Amino acid sequence: MIPEWLRHIVPRTDRQPNASGPCIVAFGKHPAWDDHLAEEGHWTPGLRDLKDWLYVRGIAGCIDRGLWDPHTLGVSPTPFNHILVWQRTADSIAAIVWASADAKGRNRYPMVVAASVPRYAVQDREAAQCPHAHEDMLDAALRHLAGLRESCLGLGEPPAVMLAVRNASLELASRLAQSPRKALPVVQRSIESIRLSQIAQGLPPHSHDTLRAIAIHAARGLSRLSQVEGLPESHSAFHLRVPLLSHAALGESGRAWVSVLGGLLADVDPQGDRLSIEAPDEGVVDLVFGSPRPEHAALLGMPRLVEPTADTIPVGEVDEQTQLAVRGLLQQTRPA
């Protein structure tokens, strides 16, 4: 039997999700509700997975276990102000999380607005074959979410908030229906070269040693992840904390790191789950390669100076494959 307080959190199953296009939903706490938001809108499988992992099992579990208690951390936890991009095989999920409270002033839970962007959902088949099409839709989804966040902060009645969510979802769907064909000739470089440039330009000067350490750690972890069969669940994903890139747009730092580090080793599945959690206030991005688990939600409250509690795959000596991959990355990101 589901506890009463969870009835507002667990997604309802009596609605059919609109799996053919992008959707935007909201959940969490808002001053217009006495408790968790009432669920409305189209819930795709990806959005249900996000809510279950991040909110029901993740954030709720962290709160119940006191993982973000100042006495546990030794410092105050990081306030909710995060941008998430979860890239999956069938879709990508973008979300913005911010500190909020319900009408009774209870503020332990955040408010979340999230968008599901299906892969190859662009109507123009020729354009859909271009990887830029999906990246363009993720950018659009993040912009719509940012606008929706600002709207929600200024609204005080449930119908107004839900109307704002529905309008944002419709606007994003309309944006998807517009073929990106006209924009394609403008983009001459590959996604990989764009991401490499963003990292090269977004890191502080003299970051060679930092980037080398990050790349070695990522290559080791990816190598272990490519042999995931037979590993315990605790090793089916690994976490890495990296610097937020300067001058990057919303959600771009995480995607740049995921693209570049995820491509270090050729034998790693490029379609595997990749999660980035940007924390602008802390100047860091948490990356999770592999399927995120509830304990990875604890990263949202971990200040920069606190060692994250999420697991890191055990690593050994730097093998030749890793050395070659890291050397190539460092050469490509050296200042001109």
Beta strands, then each sheet from edge to edge (+ up, - down):
strand 1: 23-28
strand 2: 81-87
strand 3: 91-99
strand 4: 110-118
strand 5: 237-243
strand 6: 274-279
strand 7: 284-290
sheet 1: 1+ 4- 3+ 2- 6+ 7- 5+
end
